[in-house]
Amino acid sequence: MSLSLTPAELALLRLTMLPGIGSTISHALLEDFDSHPERIFEATADELAQNPNIRPSLARLIRSEDSLRKAEEELRTLDERASAGELITPLFYGEEGYPEYLLNCADAPLVLYVKGTLPTDGPMIAIVGTRRCTTYATDVIDRMVKRWAELRPDLIIVSGLAYGVDALAHRAALRHGLRSVGVVAHGHHTIYPSRHRDLASEMIHSGGGIVTEYPFYTKSFPQHFVLRNRIVAGMSRGTVVVESARRGGALITAGLALDYGRSVFAVPGRIFDSTSEGCNWLLSSERASCLTDPDFLLEELSLLSDRSGVQQLPFSSETEQGEEDPILSELREAGPLTLNDLTLRLGEQAGALSGRLFELELSGKVRSLPGARYERTAR
């Protein structure tokens, strides 16, 4: 096998090889050059400097051949692994098969390296929580996933393949016949923790996969785990927190999901348990919906009425009478609003509004702003 990339794909891969340029700056550069990534590497230093994030040293790095050399090395590695029977597929931002919900995030990865399958033919739900969970989490997750599998067998469970709640979520998906995706914070040269190698293999053989934004030999540095969380939250229609301390990765993931305008659910716990402090805080601060019944999540995300097996949004941006969607009316009258603002103004559930906002973004009628706000476009 020999990977053959288009000029645009090669340019996207090169961008990921540049130190000092993360996803956010990369997307800003893509916007500067009208979504033609190859033009970035053809630009002069002065043209690159038009972007306030590009310092002279960074402009020189972009114009050098260093990123091309690294990209070619990565492609050779992927070819070698494929020849050895280990197929890893690079999935590029904007191409068919890239998760639709993640595509709409301002800091979406330019490249996802997929081992196995990244299924996109069903709604994705993230389950996150502490690594030091109790039997309560085991029982809750099994009950929820079992019920979801009965009502939505196309559901895809997303988590981070870590100890604790992550592993429980992946195993529950396997046990009840759902596909599962693990997002890891390192390259595919390893699995961390190593104890989960068999679990990862089972997920792949059951129609799911392992996904990372990092090249093959990338190690798992601490900062990578936080960045990994944005992918878990970004590709998922809703995020469920099951047991979490007041601080930790699960609450970071929940915060990212809220920033993306997604629905967050938390399973309540006893007020004396440290493992439930984070969930109870999310609930008391009204950052999450209380999840005690698995059917409630499907109702909130409008998934009980959509049983087509395809990730579709059940709402239209226009009413049956052809009238303007109330969301557009509110944004026209009030200017930029958050999801919470819209729920208060319209008196509707956040889960339903989140789905409609996403459809409006896809149609170009609404765009997201920093601070999890939305504004109406000129269209």
C-alpha positions as CSV (number, residue, x, y, z in Angstrom):
1,M,0.0,0.0,0.0
2,S,1.2,3.5,-0.8
3,L,-0.7,6.5,0.5
4,S,-1.4,9.1,-2.1
5,L,-2.5,12.5,-0.9
6,T,-4.0,15.5,-2.8
7,P,-2.0,18.8,-2.5
8,A,-4.7,20.0,-0.1
9,E,-4.4,16.9,2.1
10,L,-0.6,17.1,2.1
11,A,-0.8,20.7,3.1
12,L,-3.1,19.9,6.0
13,L,-0.7,17.2,7.2
14,R,2.2,19.6,6.9
15,L,0.3,22.1,9.1
16,T,0.0,19.5,11.9
17,M,3.8,19.0,11.8
18,L,4.6,22.7,12.6
19,P,5.5,23.4,16.2
20,G,3.8,26.5,17.6
21,I,0.7,26.1,15.3
22,G,-2.2,24.4,16.9
23,S,-5.6,23.7,15.5
24,T,-7.0,27.2,16.3
25,I,-4.2,29.0,14.4
26,S,-4.3,26.5,11.6
27,H,-8.0,27.2,11.1
28,A,-7.3,31.0,11.2
29,L,-4.7,30.4,8.4
30,L,-7.2,28.3,6.4
31,E,-9.7,31.2,6.6
32,D,-7.0,33.7,5.5
33,F,-6.4,31.6,2.4
34,D,-10.0,30.8,1.6
35,S,-9.8,27.1,2.7
36,H,-7.0,26.3,0.3
37,P,-4.3,24.9,2.6
38,E,-1.7,24.5,-0.1
39,R,-1.7,28.3,-0.6
40,I,-0.4,28.7,2.9
41,F,2.9,27.1,1.9
42,E,3.1,29.1,-1.3
43,A,2.6,32.5,0.5
44,T,5.3,35.0,1.2
45,A,6.4,35.9,4.7
46,D,4.6,39.3,4.4
47,E,1.4,37.5,3.4
48,L,1.6,35.1,6.3
49,A,2.4,38.0,8.7
50,Q,-1.1,39.5,7.9
51,N,-2.3,37.0,10.5
52,P,-1.6,38.5,13.9
53,N,-0.8,35.0,15.3
54,I,2.1,34.5,12.9
55,R,5.4,35.8,14.2
56,P,8.3,36.3,11.8
57,S,10.0,33.2,13.2
58,L,6.8,31.2,12.6
59,A,6.5,32.5,9.1
60,R,10.0,31.4,8.3
61,L,9.2,27.9,9.7
62,I,6.2,27.7,7.5
63,R,8.2,28.6,4.4
64,S,10.9,26.1,5.2
65,E,10.8,22.5,4.0
66,D,10.9,21.0,7.5
67,S,7.1,20.3,7.7
68,L,7.2,18.6,4.3
69,R,10.0,16.4,5.4
70,K,8.1,15.4,8.5
71,A,4.9,14.8,6.6
72,E,6.7,12.5,4.2
73,E,8.3,10.6,7.1
74,E,4.8,10.1,8.6
75,L,3.4,8.8,5.3
76,R,6.3,6.3,5.0
77,T,5.6,5.1,8.5
78,L,1.9,4.6,7.8
79,D,2.9,2.7,4.6
80,E,5.3,0.5,6.6
81,R,2.6,-0.3,9.2
82,A,0.1,-1.1,6.5
83,S,2.6,-3.5,4.9
84,A,2.9,-5.2,8.3
85,G,-0.9,-5.6,8.5
86,E,-1.6,-2.6,10.8
87,L,-3.8,-0.3,8.8
88,I,-4.0,3.3,10.1
89,T,-6.1,5.7,7.9
90,P,-5.5,9.5,8.0
91,L,-8.9,11.3,7.9
92,F,-8.6,14.9,6.9
93,Y,-10.7,17.8,8.0
94,G,-13.7,18.4,5.7
95,E,-13.5,15.2,3.8
96,E,-16.2,12.5,3.7
97,G,-16.2,10.5,6.9
98,Y,-15.0,13.3,9.2
99,P,-17.4,13.5,12.1
100,E,-20.0,16.0,11.3
101,Y,-20.3,17.5,14.8
102,L,-16.5,17.8,15.2
103,L,-16.3,19.5,11.8
104,N,-18.2,22.4,13.3
105,C,-15.7,23.1,16.1
106,A,-13.4,26.0,15.7
107,D,-10.4,24.0,17.0
108,A,-11.2,20.7,15.2
109,P,-8.1,18.6,14.3
110,L,-6.9,18.9,10.8
111,V,-6.1,15.2,10.7
112,L,-7.5,12.2,12.6
113,Y,-5.5,9.0,12.5
114,V,-8.0,6.1,12.6
115,K,-7.3,2.5,13.5
116,G,-10.3,0.4,12.8
117,T,-13.4,2.3,11.9
118,L,-14.7,5.8,12.9
119,P,-18.4,5.2,12.4
120,T,-20.5,8.2,11.6
121,D,-23.8,6.6,10.6
122,G,-25.3,7.0,14.1
123,P,-25.4,9.6,16.9
124,M,-22.3,9.7,19.2
125,I,-22.6,10.0,23.0
126,A,-19.6,10.6,25.2
127,I,-19.4,9.0,28.6
128,V,-16.6,10.4,30.9
129,G,-15.7,10.3,34.5
130,T,-13.2,9.5,37.2
131,R,-10.5,6.9,36.9
132,R,-11.2,5.8,40.5
133,C,-14.8,5.0,40.1
134,T,-17.0,2.9,42.3
135,T,-19.4,0.0,41.7
136,Y,-22.1,2.6,41.5
137,A,-20.6,3.9,38.2
138,T,-20.4,0.3,36.9
139,D,-24.1,-0.3,37.6
140,V,-25.2,3.1,36.2
141,I,-23.2,2.8,33.0
142,D,-24.4,-0.8,32.3
143,R,-28.0,0.2,32.9
144,M,-27.8,3.2,30.6
145,V,-26.0,1.6,27.8
146,K,-28.2,-1.5,27.8
147,R,-31.3,0.7,27.5
148,W,-29.8,2.9,24.8
149,A,-28.9,-0.3,22.8
150,E,-32.5,-1.4,23.0
151,L,-33.9,1.9,21.7
152,R,-31.0,3.2,19.5
153,P,-28.9,0.3,18.3
154,D,-27.0,2.7,16.0
155,L,-25.7,4.7,19.0
156,I,-21.9,5.1,19.2
157,I,-20.2,5.4,22.6
158,V,-17.2,7.7,22.7
159,S,-14.7,7.9,25.6
160,G,-10.9,8.2,26.2
161,L,-9.9,4.5,26.8
162,A,-8.6,5.5,30.3
163,Y,-9.0,3.5,33.5
164,G,-12.3,3.8,35.4
165,V,-15.4,5.3,33.7
166,D,-13.9,5.3,30.2
167,A,-13.1,1.6,30.2
168,L,-16.5,0.9,31.8
169,A,-18.2,2.8,29.0
170,H,-16.3,1.0,26.2
171,R,-16.9,-2.4,27.8
172,A,-20.6,-1.8,28.3
173,A,-20.9,-0.8,24.6
174,L,-19.3,-4.1,23.6
175,R,-21.4,-6.1,26.0
176,H,-24.7,-4.7,24.6
177,G,-23.8,-4.6,21.0
178,L,-23.0,-0.9,20.4
179,R,-20.0,0.4,18.6
180,S,-17.4,2.4,20.5
181,V,-14.7,4.9,19.7
182,G,-11.7,5.5,21.9
183,V,-9.9,8.8,21.6
184,V,-6.3,8.6,22.8
185,A,-3.6,11.2,23.6
186,H,-0.7,9.6,21.8
187,G,0.3,8.1,18.5
188,H,-0.7,4.6,17.4
189,H,2.7,3.1,18.2
190,T,1.3,2.2,21.6
191,I,-1.9,2.0,23.7
192,Y,-2.0,3.8,27.0
193,P,-2.7,2.2,29.4
194,S,-1.2,-0.9,28.0
195,R,-3.7,-3.0,30.0
196,H,-6.3,-1.9,27.6
197,R,-4.7,-3.3,24.4
198,D,-7.2,-6.2,24.3
199,L,-10.1,-3.8,25.0
200,A,-8.9,-1.6,22.0
201,S,-8.7,-4.7,19.8
202,E,-12.2,-5.8,20.8
203,M,-13.6,-2.3,20.0
204,I,-11.9,-2.4,16.5
205,H,-13.3,-5.9,15.7
206,S,-16.7,-4.8,16.8
207,G,-17.0,-2.1,14.3
208,G,-15.5,0.8,16.3
209,G,-12.0,2.2,16.4
210,I,-9.2,4.1,18.1
211,V,-8.7,7.7,17.0
212,T,-5.9,10.2,17.6
213,E,-4.8,13.5,16.2
214,Y,-1.1,12.6,16.8
215,P,1.5,11.1,14.4
216,F,2.4,7.5,14.9
217,Y,5.4,7.8,17.3
218,T,4.0,10.7,19.4
219,K,4.3,10.0,23.2
220,S,1.5,10.7,25.7
221,F,2.5,14.0,27.2
222,P,0.2,15.4,30.0
223,Q,-1.0,18.4,27.9
224,H,-2.2,15.9,25.2
225,F,-4.9,14.5,27.5
226,V,-6.6,17.9,27.8
227,L,-6.4,18.4,24.0
228,R,-7.8,14.9,23.6
229,N,-10.9,15.9,25.6
230,R,-12.0,18.4,23.0
231,I,-12.3,15.7,20.4
232,V,-14.3,13.5,22.8
233,A,-16.7,16.5,23.5
234,G,-16.6,17.8,19.9
235,M,-17.6,14.7,18.0
236,S,-20.4,13.8,20.5
237,R,-24.0,14.9,20.4
238,G,-24.1,14.9,24.2
239,T,-21.7,14.2,27.0
240,V,-22.5,12.2,30.1
241,V,-20.5,12.6,33.3
242,V,-20.6,9.6,35.6
243,E,-18.7,10.1,38.9
244,S,-16.1,12.9,38.9
245,A,-14.1,14.7,41.4
246,R,-14.5,18.5,41.6
247,R,-11.4,18.9,39.4
248,G,-10.3,16.6,36.6
249,G,-10.5,15.7,33.0
250,A,-14.2,14.8,33.1
251,L,-15.2,18.3,34.1
252,I,-12.9,19.8,31.5
253,T,-14.6,17.6,28.9
254,A,-18.0,18.8,30.2
255,G,-16.9,22.4,30.0
256,L,-15.7,22.0,26.4
257,A,-19.0,20.4,25.4
258,L,-20.8,23.4,26.9
259,D,-18.5,25.7,24.9
260,Y,-19.4,23.9,21.8
261,G,-23.1,24.3,22.6
262,R,-23.7,20.6,23.2
263,S,-25.9,19.1,25.9
264,V,-24.2,17.9,29.1
265,F,-25.7,15.3,31.5
266,A,-24.6,14.4,35.0
267,V,-25.5,11.4,37.1
268,P,-26.1,12.6,40.7
269,G,-24.3,10.9,43.6
270,R,-24.3,11.0,47.4
271,I,-23.2,14.4,48.8
272,F,-20.6,12.6,51.0
273,D,-18.8,10.9,48.2
274,S,-15.7,12.7,46.7
275,T,-16.2,10.8,43.5
276,S,-19.6,12.6,43.1
277,E,-18.5,16.1,43.9
278,G,-18.0,17.0,40.2
279,C,-21.4,15.7,39.1
280,N,-23.2,17.3,41.9
281,W,-21.5,20.6,41.2
282,L,-22.5,20.4,37.6
283,L,-26.1,19.9,38.6
284,S,-26.2,22.5,41.4
285,S,-24.6,25.1,39.1
286,E,-27.1,24.2,36.3
287,R,-24.3,23.3,33.9
288,A,-25.8,19.9,33.3
289,S,-29.1,18.1,33.1
290,C,-29.8,15.5,35.8
291,L,-29.6,12.0,34.3
292,T,-31.4,9.4,36.3
293,D,-33.3,7.7,33.5
294,P,-31.5,6.6,30.3
295,D,-34.7,7.4,28.2
296,F,-34.4,11.1,29.3
297,L,-31.1,11.6,27.4
298,L,-32.6,10.2,24.2
299,E,-35.7,12.4,24.7
300,E,-33.6,15.5,25.3
301,L,-31.5,14.9,22.2
302,S,-34.6,14.1,20.1
303,L,-33.3,10.6,19.4
304,L,-36.4,8.7,20.2
305,S,-38.2,10.0,17.2
306,D,-35.3,9.6,14.7
307,R,-34.7,5.8,14.2
308,S,-33.4,5.9,10.7
309,G,-29.9,4.8,11.8
310,V,-28.4,7.9,10.2
311,Q,-27.2,10.8,12.2
312,Q,-29.8,13.3,11.3
313,L,-31.2,16.4,12.9
314,P,-34.9,16.2,13.4
315,F,-35.6,19.9,13.2
316,S,-35.9,22.3,10.3
317,S,-34.8,25.9,10.4
318,E,-38.3,26.8,9.1
319,T,-41.7,26.0,10.4
320,E,-44.2,24.0,8.5
321,Q,-45.9,27.2,7.5
322,G,-42.6,28.5,6.1
323,E,-42.1,31.0,8.9
324,E,-38.7,31.9,10.2
325,D,-37.3,29.7,13.0
326,P,-37.8,31.4,16.4
327,I,-34.0,31.0,17.0
328,L,-33.3,33.2,14.1
329,S,-35.9,35.7,15.2
330,E,-34.3,36.0,18.7
331,L,-30.8,36.4,17.3
332,R,-32.0,39.1,14.9
333,E,-33.7,41.0,17.7
334,A,-31.2,40.5,20.5
335,G,-27.9,40.0,18.8
336,P,-25.4,37.2,19.9
337,L,-26.9,34.9,22.5
338,T,-25.7,31.8,24.4
339,L,-27.6,28.5,24.4
340,N,-28.8,29.2,27.9
341,D,-30.1,32.6,26.8
342,L,-32.1,31.0,24.1
343,T,-33.5,28.3,26.4
344,L,-34.8,31.1,28.7
345,R,-36.2,33.3,25.9
346,L,-37.9,30.4,24.0
347,G,-38.8,28.2,26.9
348,E,-37.4,25.1,25.2
349,Q,-35.1,22.3,26.4
350,A,-31.4,22.9,25.7
351,G,-31.0,19.5,24.0
352,A,-33.6,20.3,21.4
353,L,-32.2,23.8,20.8
354,S,-28.7,22.5,20.5
355,G,-29.7,20.3,17.6
356,R,-31.5,23.1,15.8
357,L,-28.6,25.5,16.3
358,F,-26.3,22.9,14.7
359,E,-28.5,22.6,11.7
360,L,-28.7,26.3,11.3
361,E,-24.8,26.4,11.5
362,L,-24.6,23.8,8.8
363,S,-27.0,25.8,6.6
364,G,-24.9,29.0,7.1
365,K,-27.7,30.9,8.8
366,V,-26.0,31.0,12.2
367,R,-22.3,31.0,13.3
368,S,-20.7,30.4,16.6
369,L,-18.6,33.0,18.4
370,P,-16.1,32.8,21.3
371,G,-17.8,32.3,24.7
372,A,-20.2,29.8,23.4
373,R,-22.4,32.5,21.8
374,Y,-24.3,32.4,18.5
375,E,-25.1,35.1,16.0
376,R,-27.2,35.3,12.9
377,T,-25.3,35.6,9.6
378,A,-26.3,38.0,6.9
379,R,-27.8,35.1,4.8
